[in-house]
Amino acid sequence: MLIIEASDVMGLKKLKYQGFRNLADAELEFADNFNFIIGKNGAGKTNLLEAIFYAGLASSFRIKEEHNL
């Protein structure tokens, strides 16, 4: 499950996800200006970006079939 909250100028404010790839269930709040995603290889940085993309467009840039998420 993905829940996204955006501001009036299309800035991402909050992202909540459960059971998305290798990411632990979490709720993230984003700063107004810049946000950095930092982590070791295999930590889930790309999966977090995919979750944001998926929440915005209801499709993945990595796979075609939703059941593989």
Residue pairs with C-beta under 8 A, 6 or more apart in sequence:
1 16
1 17
1 18
1 19
2 15
2 16
2 17
2 20
2 51
2 54
2 55
3 14
3 15
3 16
3 17
3 55
4 12
4 14
4 15
4 16
4 52
4 55
4 56
5 12
5 13
5 14
5 15
6 12
6 13
7 13
7 32
11 30
11 32
12 30
12 52
13 29
13 30
14 27
14 28
14 29
14 30
15 27
15 28
15 30
15 51
15 52
15 55
16 26
16 27
16 28
17 23
17 25
17 26
17 51
18 25
19 25
20 47
20 51
20 54
20 69
21 44
21 47
21 50
21 51
21 69
22 42
22 44
22 47
23 44
23 47
23 48
23 51
37 45
37 48
37 49
38 45
39 45
46 62
50 60
50 61
50 62
53 59
53 60
53 61
54 60
54 69
60 66
60 69
63 69
